[in-house]
């Protein structure tokens, strides 16, 4: 048996409401967090539920099948806060010391992020594991992650939104990279290294999402699926509104693509996958990756296709367009109320009169998905953030005229058909008084895809 425990505060549930059997051997238990598992989990009632389920499917069962539903025989126990209440979760863990022998897994969701500091006062390290975005980590790793989140948050709280995101992006890469360098000294196992890389990508997206939400921005983690493959990729996207840098867009952040390039050339400095639009990643993905949150926008990008989709909808809940629009609008801190209401009720009759409104929602989104950050604004942001970073870690965050020039070239190389023009623009933006002193300039530094035309 696999047991999922959902914590609820209501005390007026009947015993039949407490149990739900899924897929024969997966049992869901709804429980008040103040109660003990021994008191709530009544085996005879569970057995009755199992017997009825097996009979309805014509399955044969015996006493051994029923024994699998004893708590002591549970293969996994997952704990989920049904109301996203961390206080209740901690209360339940304290009230159930018998769980220590079961090594339960606590499922943490984005709705829990603002209360995770409460775990810093507790010690469940001897028995509790944590599941975040399909990744299971130890309690010690979880606490270290919370501490890192708090450290980064304190560093960026006074910055503008884009500055916060750039600082956060750099800090996550640096922290995980430094940890990897230590781990690699003791590892020559290629399989383990690949698994570690995958876990680091997930960890990066989770920490990024944690901090962004803590800073008050709306964000989400998108899981992308590769065509004809079981592989999954993770990408953050955030609604960024920063008047200082003329930004008002939905922007994406990809730690996997960044990691892949750094592995090929560790000296390669760029922000090619930092704060880029959906339009940019559609070109990069080449229709090979499909979003689980906004699938319509991966292969369709014009009103005619949206109108065609609207005209042929048979099931509102199955519509990729409607689903995608609703998920994007949640980033604005609002809902496309009409669309969400339609999806909830699946009311095609009302929808026929509201197609124009749905098309308006679609067209209203387009500019937010296409507005890129200009090379000028990124340069200003990078200079400002680097100056702050250098105050506390000048070795990790070096910046001079040459480094800034190379970074801008590597970041925007796809956007400029005239490479000489890009070189001149990058050199012009890097030519600030702050970088006239070139004593840190390493002339032997190798730059991938370096543009060598023009003056040096």
N, C-alpha and C positions, 0 to 999 in steps of 0.2 A: 504494500500500500504506500502511496505517496499522499501525504496529508498537507493540505493548505489551511492555515488558521487565519480567518479574517476577524479582526478585533472590532467590535461594535459597542457603543455605549448604551443602547436601548436594553432595558431589562424585561420588556414585556413580550418577548418572542416565545412562541410555543416550542415545544421540543421538536416538532416536525419541521420547524423553520431552521433548525440548527444544522442540519446535515444535507449535503447535496453530493450525489455520486456522479462522477464524470469519468467516462471511458473505463468502466468496470473497476479499476483499481486506484483511481484518483478520487480522494474524498475531500470535500470542502467542509470546514466546521466554522460556524459563526458563534463567537463567544464574547461575553462581557470581559473586559480586561481585568476587572477586579476579582474574577473567579479563577479557581484553579482548574487545570486541565483534567485532573483526576475526578473532580466533582462534576464537571460538565460533560465529559465524554462518557456516555453510557453505552457500553458495548452491545447490550441486548437490542437497543434501538438501532444501532448501526447494523447489527446482524440482520435485523428485520428489513432494513432498507436494502441491504445487499441481496438477501433472498428474493425480495420482490423484483429487483432489477434483473437478477439472473433468470428468474422464472419468465419474466416478460419477453426475454430474448431467447428462451428455450435452451438456456445453458444448463449444463449439469454442474452442481457444486457439492462439496463435502465439507467436513469440519476443518480441513486444512485451508480451504479457501477463506473460511470465516476467520481463522486464526491470523491471517495476514492483516486483518483489520484491527488487531490489537495494537495499541500505541507503541508498545515495546518492540513490535515487529515492523514499524514504519521504516521504509527505506530512506525517505527524506521527509523533513518537516519544514515547511515554509511558513513564515509569519508575515502577514500583510495587514497594514493598518487601513481598514476599510474607509475610515474617515480622515486619513492622513494626519493622524494625531500621534506625534512622537511621545508625548507625555503618557498616553495610554499604552504605547508599546513598551516603554521602559517599566511601567507599572506591572504589566503582564509578565515580563521577563523576571522581575523580582518576585512575583507571586508564585512562580512556577520553577523552583530549583530543580525539580525532577527532569527538566528539559536538558540539563547539563550533560546527561548521558546520551542524548539523542543528536547532539551537534546540530541544532536547528539553523536555518538560513533565514535571515531577515531581508525582506524585499524592500528596497528604498526607491521611491519614485521622486520625480521633480517637485511634487507638491510637499515633500518632506524637507526640502533644502533649507528653509528658513529656521528650522528647529534642530538641525543636526548638532549644534553646539552643546545641546543637553547631554549628548553621549560623552563629552569630554569629562564629565563629572562621574561617569560610571565605569565599571570594569567588567565587561563580559568576555574578555579575551580568552578565557579558558574553554569556552564552549560555543560561542556565537560566530557565524560567518555572515557576510553581507553580500547581497546580490544587487548589482547596479547595471542596467543596460545589458542583461544577459551575461555579465561577468561576475564570477564569485571570487571575493577576496577575503582575506583574514580580517579579524576585528582590528588587529594592530595596524594593518595597511589602511583600513578605513579611518582610524584615528589620525594617522599621519596625513591622509588626504584632507581631512577637515582642517588640520593645523596649517597645511599648505594653502588651502582656500582662504583661511583667515589672514594669513601673512600677506598674500597677494592683495586681498581686499583692502587692507590697511594702506598698502603702498599706492593704490590707484584711486582711492575714494575722492580725492580732490581734483582729479583730472577730468577733461571733457570726455564724452562717450567714445569717440574714435581713439583718443589717447589711451583710455582705459583698455580698450580691446587690443591695441598694439602692445602695450606693456604686458597684458595678460598672456597674449600669444607667445611673446618672447620668454616670459617666466616659466610657462609650462614646458616649452621646448627645452629650456636650459636645465630645469630641475630633473626632467625625465632623462635627458641626455647624460647628465652627470652621473645619475644612478646607474644607467646602462654601462658606462665606462668602468665603473667599479665591478658590476656583475660580470662583465665580459672577461675580466682578469681570471675568473674562476670557471669560465664556460667555454667549451670547444664543441658543444653539441648543436648542430645546425637546426635540428627539429625544435629544440628548446628555444633557440634564438628566434626562430620564426614565430613561435607561439608567444614569446615575450614581446616581439614587435607588435603583434596583433593586440595583445593586452594593453600595451602602452598607448596604442591609437585610441582604444576604447576609453582608457583612463584619461587621456588628454581631452577627448570630447566631453567626458563627464565633468571633469574639473572646470573646463571652460564654461560649460552650461551652468554649473553651480554658481560660479563667481558672477557671471553675466546677470543671472536672475537676482542674486544678492545685491547687485548694483542698481537694480530697478529696471533693467531692460528686459524686453520680451524676447525669448529665444526658444529654440527647439533643437532636438537631435534627430536628424533625418537618417534613416537606414536605407541605403541604396542596394538594390539587388542587381546582380549581373545576369545578363541574358544567358539562358541555357547553362546556368551554374548555380551552385548553392552558396557561392561566396557572397559575403555582405560587406559593405563599406559604410563608414560613419562620417557624417558631415554636419557641422553646426550651422544654423542660420539664425540671424538676429535682425530685428528692425532697429536701424541706427538713425537717429535724428541728431545731428551735431552741426549747429549753425556756424561754429568756428571754422569748420572745414568744408562747408557747403554740402553736407551729406544728408540725404533724406531717402534712404533706400533699404530694401531687404537684402542683406549681404551674407555671403557664405564663407565658411572657414574650414579648410580641409587639412587635417594633420597627416593623413595617410600619404597624399601626393607630396607634401613637403618632406616627409620622412624618407620617401623613396629617392628623391633627388639628393638629399643630404648623404644618403648611403653611397650614391654614385660619386659624389664629390663633396667632401666635408667642408671645403672652403667656399662652396657655392652659396653666395648670399643673395637672397631674393625674398619678395613677399608676393610671389605670383599667385599663391593660393590663400592669401589673406584678404578678407573683406572684398570678395569678388561677387559679381552678380550671377543670377541664374543664367542669363544669356551667355556669360563667359564660360560657365561650366558645361552648358549644353554643347559647346564647341569641343571642349576638352573630353567630355564623356563619349562623344560620337555615337549617341544612341545606345551605348552598351550598358549604361547604368540607369535604372528606373527607380525613382523616389517612391517610398512607401507612403509619404505624407502628401506629396503634390504630383502625382503621376501624370496628370493631364499635361502639365507644362513641360514635361520632358520631351515630348514629341510634337506638341502643337503650340504654335506661337502667333496665330493671327485670328482676327475676329471671325473670318469665314469658317474656320474649323470649329470655333466655339459655337457659332450659330448652327452648324451642321450637327454638332453634338446635342445642342438643346432641342433641335427638331426631332431627334431620333431617340430621346430618352424614354425608356419604358419603366425603369425602376430608379427612383430618385436616389435611394440609398446605395445603388450600385454605380451611380454616375461618377466617373473620375473627375469630371469638371467641377461638379457641385462640391464633392469631397475636397478637392484641391483648394478651391476658393475659400471654403470654410476654414481650412487649416492656415492659410495665409493670413486671413483676417484676424485670427486669434493673436497674431504677432503685433497687431496694432493696439492690443489691449481691449479689443472689442470683437463682436461677432457680426457676421453678416446675418442679422437676426432673421430676415426673411428666409434665407437659404437654410439656416439651422432649423427653423420651424418646419420648413418643407421636408427636410430629411427626417426629422423626428416623426412626423405624421405620414410621410410618404404619400403626400396628397397630390396626385397628378392633376386632378381637376383644378385646384387652385394654381398649380404651376403653369398651366396653359396660358393663364392671364398674366403671369409674372415673368415670362421669358425675357422681356425687355429689361426688367430689373436685374435679372441674373447676368445679362450681357453687360449691363452697366458695372456691376461688381467686377466682372472680368476685365473690362477696359480700364477701370479705375486702378487695377493692380499693375497694369503693364509698365508704367513709368518707374515704379518701385523695384521692378525686376530687371530693369535695363540701365539705370543710372550708375555708371562706374565712378569710382574716386579718381580724380584727375592726378596726373603725375606731379603737378604743382602742389596740390593739397597733401598728397602722401609724403612728399619731401618735407614740407613744413612740419607735419605731424611727427615724422621720423626724427627730425632734428630735435624737436622739443622733448620727445620721450627719451631719446638717447642722452640728452643732457641731464635728465633726471636719473636715468639708470647709472650713468657713470659716477654719480656721487656716492653710490653704494657698492658698485662692482665695475670698476673701470677695465679690468682684464676681460670679463665676459662681454662687455658692451663697448667695443671700440668703435670710434667713428672719426673719420677724417675725410678730406675732400675726395680722395681716391675711392675709399670704401663706399661712400654715399653715391658717387657716380656709378660704380659697378653695380650696386644694389638696385638703383633705379633702372639701369639698362636691363639687367636680368629680369626684373619684375615686369617691365612693359614691352619686352622684345616682340611679342605677338601683335601688339597694337600698332606698331610703326612699320609700314612697308619700306620707308626710307630709313635705313639704319644710321646713316650719317646724321640725319635730322634728330634721331633719338639720342645719339652720342652728344651732339651739341646741346640739346635741351637738358640732358642729365648733367653735363658739365656746368652749364649755366646755373642750374638750381643748386648745385653743390658748391658753387663759388661764393660762399658766405664768409664773412670775416672770421667766424668761429673756426674755420678750417684752413686759414692761411699758414698756420704753423704745422708743417708736415713732418715733424720729427718722428711720428709714429708710422709714417708711410713705409710699407714694406714693398720695395720695387720687385721683389722676386715672387710676390704672391700670385698664385695661379687663379685665374677667373675663368669659369666655364662659359663658353660662348662669348668670350670677350670681344668687343668691337675694337678693331685695331686701326681703323681708318680715322682720319682727323688728327688734331694736335693732341699731344700728351703733355 
